[in-house]
C-alpha cells in the first residue's frame, strides 16, 4: 500500500471514508449497453470514455475511494466472452481510466480494483470448487498487481469459501484488500453460512476493511451492529437501491432519492460503519449528497 493509502486506513478512529457508487447501473443510465456475459466490462471495449467520465464524476462528488471497472474482468467472464487473451490489458485499462479520472478531477482519492465473485453474485450454488477458485482468483490478482491500483475491493461475496480464497490470493499478490459480503434478511451470507464465519475467514489475513453491500438500506441498518461487533478493522456499508424487484434473499426493495440515501448513510455511521458509499442504483448525486451529509451541510 502506498503512503497515502496507508495513512487513510491506518487510523481506525479517523474520519469516515466515502466510497464511490455504482458503475454498471450508471453506465446503463447513461445509455451504454451492458450485455451478458461482460456486463459492465463491455464498456471498457465499447465506451471507455464514459467509464472515465463516471469515475471523474464520483471523484468530483467527493469520493475518497474510486473503484475501477474490474468487477467483471475476471477469468471466467472474459473466457465466456472470448476476451481471455486480453485479460491483463483490460484490467490495466480499467485501472488506468480510474487513475486518469481521479487526476482530472483534482482529487486525492485512492483507486481500488473491484473483484467480484467468479460466477454470480446472487447464486451461491454456482460457486466452483476450491481448485478453480484458487486458479481464477490467483490469475485475477496477477492481472491487478500489474495494473497498479492502491488496493483491491473484493465485494458482493456470498460464501465463506470464496471470501477466504479471494483474500488469500490478494495476500499472495501483495495487494492490500477489503472484503464485502452480500447477506440475506436473516443476516447470513446468501450461501447460508453465518456472517461470523465469513468475518473469521478473512480477518486474520489483515484486510483494511470488512463490509456489507448490495442489500437494501434498511437491511444494512439492521445487520450492521452485528458486523461491527465482529470486526477489528474498518467497517464498510453500501446499499442497493431503486430496483423495482427485490434482490435474492430479500422480501423488499427500497426506492430512495439522493437526499434520503444520505440520511441512511449517516445512520450506518451511527451504527459503526466508517466507510460508506453506494452499490447498484446509486450515482454521483447520491455520493455528493452523502459527502454533504458527512460534512454537516445537509
FENBELDA-V944893 format. One record per residue. N is the residue number from 0. RES is the residue in one small letter. PSI is psi in whole degrees, -180 to 180 (none if undefined). BURIAL is # if it has 16 or more other ideal C-beta (glycine too) atoms within 10 Angstrom, else .. Layout:
BEGIN
n->N res->RES psi->PSI burial->BURIAL
n->N res->RES psi->PSI burial->BURIAL
END
This chain:
BEGIN
n->0 res->x psi->136 burial->#
n->1 res->x psi->171 burial->.
n->2 res->x psi->-38 burial->.
n->3 res->x psi->-43 burial->.
n->4 res->x psi->-42 burial->#
n->5 res->x psi->-42 burial->.
n->6 res->x psi->-38 burial->.
n->7 res->x psi->-39 burial->#
n->8 res->x psi->-18 burial->#
n->9 res->x psi->-34 burial->.
n->10 res->x psi->99 burial->.
n->11 res->x psi->-19 burial->.
n->12 res->x psi->10 burial->.
n->13 res->x psi->-169 burial->.
n->14 res->x psi->157 burial->.
n->15 res->x psi->135 burial->#
n->16 res->x psi->145 burial->#
n->17 res->x psi->116 burial->#
n->18 res->x psi->156 burial->#
n->19 res->x psi->-170 burial->#
n->20 res->x psi->-160 burial->#
n->21 res->x psi->150 burial->#
n->22 res->x psi->-49 burial->#
n->23 res->x psi->-52 burial->#
n->24 res->x psi->-27 burial->#
n->25 res->x psi->-37 burial->#
n->26 res->x psi->-46 burial->#
n->27 res->x psi->-40 burial->.
n->28 res->x psi->-28 burial->.
n->29 res->x psi->12 burial->.
n->30 res->x psi->15 burial->.
n->31 res->x psi->126 burial->#
n->32 res->x psi->143 burial->.
n->33 res->x psi->67 burial->#
n->34 res->x psi->151 burial->.
n->35 res->x psi->152 burial->.
n->36 res->x psi->-11 burial->.
n->37 res->x psi->-31 burial->#
n->38 res->x psi->-123 burial->#
n->39 res->x psi->-27 burial->#
n->40 res->x psi->-20 burial->#
n->41 res->x psi->-29 burial->#
n->42 res->x psi->-23 burial->#
n->43 res->x psi->-31 burial->#
n->44 res->x psi->-45 burial->.
n->45 res->x psi->-26 burial->.
n->46 res->x psi->54 burial->#
n->47 res->x psi->-31 burial->.
n->48 res->x psi->-36 burial->.
n->49 res->x psi->-40 burial->#
n->50 res->x psi->-48 burial->#
n->51 res->x psi->-40 burial->#
n->52 res->x psi->-41 burial->#
n->53 res->x psi->-47 burial->#
n->54 res->x psi->-42 burial->#
n->55 res->x psi->-40 burial->#
n->56 res->x psi->-38 burial->#
n->57 res->x psi->-41 burial->#
n->58 res->x psi->-43 burial->#
n->59 res->x psi->-28 burial->#
n->60 res->x psi->-11 burial->#
n->61 res->x psi->11 burial->#
n->62 res->x psi->137 burial->#
n->63 res->x psi->-23 burial->#
n->64 res->x psi->121 burial->#
n->65 res->x psi->127 burial->#
n->66 res->x psi->120 burial->#
n->67 res->x psi->157 burial->#
n->68 res->x psi->63 burial->#
n->69 res->x psi->12 burial->#
n->70 res->x psi->-33 burial->#
n->71 res->x psi->34 burial->#
n->72 res->x psi->32 burial->#
n->73 res->x psi->172 burial->#
n->74 res->x psi->-50 burial->#
n->75 res->x psi->-43 burial->#
n->76 res->x psi->-46 burial->#
n->77 res->x psi->-36 burial->#
n->78 res->x psi->-45 burial->.
n->79 res->x psi->-31 burial->.
n->80 res->x psi->-4 burial->#
n->81 res->x psi->21 burial->.
n->82 res->x psi->16 burial->#
n->83 res->x psi->-38 burial->.
n->84 res->x psi->-20 burial->.
n->85 res->x psi->14 burial->#
n->86 res->x psi->-50 burial->#
n->87 res->x psi->-43 burial->.
n->88 res->x psi->-41 burial->.
n->89 res->x psi->-39 burial->#
n->90 res->x psi->-39 burial->#
n->91 res->x psi->-43 burial->#
n->92 res->x psi->-45 burial->#
n->93 res->x psi->-45 burial->#
n->94 res->x psi->-41 burial->#
n->95 res->x psi->-39 burial->#
n->96 res->x psi->-42 burial->#
n->97 res->x psi->-42 burial->#
n->98 res->x psi->-43 burial->#
n->99 res->x psi->-40 burial->.
n->100 res->x psi->-43 burial->#
n->101 res->x psi->-44 burial->#
n->102 res->x psi->-44 burial->.
n->103 res->x psi->-30 burial->.
n->104 res->x psi->-4 burial->#
n->105 res->x psi->30 burial->.
n->106 res->x psi->157 burial->#
n->107 res->x psi->17 burial->.
n->108 res->x psi->146 burial->#
n->109 res->x psi->153 burial->#
n->110 res->x psi->117 burial->#
n->111 res->x psi->151 burial->#
n->112 res->x psi->122 burial->#
n->113 res->x psi->138 burial->#
n->114 res->x psi->110 burial->#
n->115 res->x psi->-180 burial->#
n->116 res->x psi->149 burial->#
n->117 res->x psi->-20 burial->#
n->118 res->x psi->-106 burial->#
n->119 res->x psi->135 burial->.
n->120 res->x psi->-35 burial->#
n->121 res->x psi->8 burial->.
n->122 res->x psi->80 burial->.
n->123 res->x psi->-22 burial->#
n->124 res->x psi->-14 burial->.
n->125 res->x psi->-5 burial->.
n->126 res->x psi->125 burial->#
n->127 res->x psi->180 burial->#
n->128 res->x psi->173 burial->.
n->129 res->x psi->-38 burial->.
n->130 res->x psi->-44 burial->.
n->131 res->x psi->-41 burial->.
n->132 res->x psi->-44 burial->#
n->133 res->x psi->-42 burial->#
n->134 res->x psi->-47 burial->.
n->135 res->x psi->-42 burial->#
n->136 res->x psi->-34 burial->#
n->137 res->x psi->-45 burial->#
n->138 res->x psi->-41 burial->#
n->139 res->x psi->-43 burial->#
n->140 res->x psi->-32 burial->#
n->141 res->x psi->-46 burial->#
n->142 res->x psi->-45 burial->#
n->143 res->x psi->-37 burial->#
n->144 res->x psi->-43 burial->#
n->145 res->x psi->-30 burial->.
n->146 res->x psi->-27 burial->#
n->147 res->x psi->41 burial->.
n->148 res->x psi->168 burial->#
n->149 res->x psi->-30 burial->#
n->150 res->x psi->171 burial->#
n->151 res->x psi->144 burial->#
n->152 res->x psi->97 burial->#
n->153 res->x psi->116 burial->#
n->154 res->x psi->161 burial->#
n->155 res->x psi->40 burial->#
n->156 res->x psi->132 burial->#
n->157 res->x psi->1 burial->#
n->158 res->x psi->153 burial->#
n->159 res->x psi->-41 burial->#
n->160 res->x psi->-49 burial->#
n->161 res->x psi->-35 burial->#
n->162 res->x psi->-48 burial->#
n->163 res->x psi->-45 burial->#
n->164 res->x psi->-39 burial->#
n->165 res->x psi->-42 burial->#
n->166 res->x psi->-41 burial->#
n->167 res->x psi->-38 burial->#
n->168 res->x psi->-39 burial->#
n->169 res->x psi->-43 burial->#
n->170 res->x psi->-45 burial->#
n->171 res->x psi->-30 burial->.
n->172 res->x psi->-6 burial->#
n->173 res->x psi->30 burial->.
n->174 res->x psi->126 burial->#
n->175 res->x psi->148 burial->#
n->176 res->x psi->155 burial->#
n->177 res->x psi->157 burial->#
n->178 res->x psi->130 burial->#
n->179 res->x psi->132 burial->#
n->180 res->x psi->152 burial->#
n->181 res->x psi->127 burial->#
n->182 res->x psi->165 burial->#
n->183 res->x psi->177 burial->#
n->184 res->x psi->-25 burial->.
n->185 res->x psi->-15 burial->.
n->186 res->x psi->-5 burial->.
n->187 res->x psi->158 burial->#
n->188 res->x psi->156 burial->#
n->189 res->x psi->-27 burial->#
n->190 res->x psi->-5 burial->#
n->191 res->x psi->-8 burial->.
n->192 res->x psi->151 burial->#
n->193 res->x psi->141 burial->.
n->194 res->x psi->-36 burial->#
n->195 res->x psi->-37 burial->.
n->196 res->x psi->-38 burial->.
n->197 res->x psi->-45 burial->#
n->198 res->x psi->-46 burial->#
n->199 res->x psi->-36 burial->.
n->200 res->x psi->-28 burial->#
n->201 res->x psi->-23 burial->#
n->202 res->x psi->-36 burial->#
n->203 res->x psi->-13 burial->.
n->204 res->x psi->-4 burial->.
n->205 res->x psi->44 burial->.
n->206 res->x psi->155 burial->#
n->207 res->x psi->-21 burial->#
n->208 res->x psi->154 burial->#
n->209 res->x psi->135 burial->#
n->210 res->x psi->-172 burial->#
n->211 res->x psi->141 burial->#
n->212 res->x psi->168 burial->#
n->213 res->x psi->36 burial->#
n->214 res->x psi->162 burial->#
n->215 res->x psi->153 burial->#
n->216 res->x psi->-44 burial->#
n->217 res->x psi->-36 burial->.
n->218 res->x psi->-40 burial->#
n->219 res->x psi->-44 burial->#
n->220 res->x psi->-33 burial->#
n->221 res->x psi->-33 burial->.
n->222 res->x psi->-21 burial->#
n->223 res->x psi->-42 burial->#
n->224 res->x psi->-38 burial->.
n->225 res->x psi->-46 burial->#
n->226 res->x psi->-43 burial->#
n->227 res->x psi->-37 burial->#
n->228 res->x psi->-26 burial->.
n->229 res->x psi->-26 burial->.
n->230 res->x psi->135 burial->#
n->231 res->x psi->-23 burial->.
n->232 res->x psi->-164 burial->#
n->233 res->x psi->152 burial->#
n->234 res->x psi->129 burial->#
n->235 res->x psi->148 burial->#
n->236 res->x psi->125 burial->#
n->237 res->x psi->131 burial->#
n->238 res->x psi->160 burial->#
n->239 res->x psi->126 burial->#
n->240 res->x psi->165 burial->#
n->241 res->x psi->27 burial->#
n->242 res->x psi->123 burial->#
n->243 res->x psi->-17 burial->.
n->244 res->x psi->130 burial->.
n->245 res->x psi->139 burial->.
n->246 res->x psi->157 burial->#
n->247 res->x psi->137 burial->.
n->248 res->x psi->-6 burial->#
n->249 res->x psi->144 burial->#
n->250 res->x psi->-1 burial->.
n->251 res->x psi->162 burial->.
n->252 res->x psi->167 burial->.
n->253 res->x psi->130 burial->#
n->254 res->x psi->115 burial->.
n->255 res->x psi->145 burial->#
n->256 res->x psi->-180 burial->.
n->257 res->x psi->-39 burial->#
n->258 res->x psi->-46 burial->.
n->259 res->x psi->-38 burial->.
n->260 res->x psi->-41 burial->#
n->261 res->x psi->-37 burial->#
n->262 res->x psi->-39 burial->.
n->263 res->x psi->-42 burial->#
n->264 res->x psi->-40 burial->#
n->265 res->x psi->-38 burial->#
n->266 res->x psi->-41 burial->#
n->267 res->x psi->-38 burial->#
n->268 res->x psi->-43 burial->#
n->269 res->x psi->-28 burial->.
n->270 res->x psi->3 burial->#
n->271 res->x psi->-4 burial->#
n->272 res->x psi->139 burial->#
n->273 res->x psi->12 burial->#
n->274 res->x psi->124 burial->#
n->275 res->x psi->153 burial->#
n->276 res->x psi->-154 burial->#
n->277 res->x psi->146 burial->#
n->278 res->x psi->-152 burial->#
n->279 res->x psi->136 burial->#
n->280 res->x psi->-15 burial->#
n->281 res->x psi->159 burial->#
n->282 res->x psi->-175 burial->#
n->283 res->x psi->-32 burial->#
n->284 res->x psi->-33 burial->#
n->285 res->x psi->-43 burial->#
n->286 res->x psi->-38 burial->#
n->287 res->x psi->-39 burial->#
n->288 res->x psi->-39 burial->#
n->289 res->x psi->-41 burial->#
n->290 res->x psi->-44 burial->#
n->291 res->x psi->-41 burial->#
n->292 res->x psi->-45 burial->#
n->293 res->x psi->-29 burial->#
n->294 res->x psi->-2 burial->.
n->295 res->x psi->22 burial->.
n->296 res->x psi->5 burial->.
n->297 res->x psi->none burial->.
END
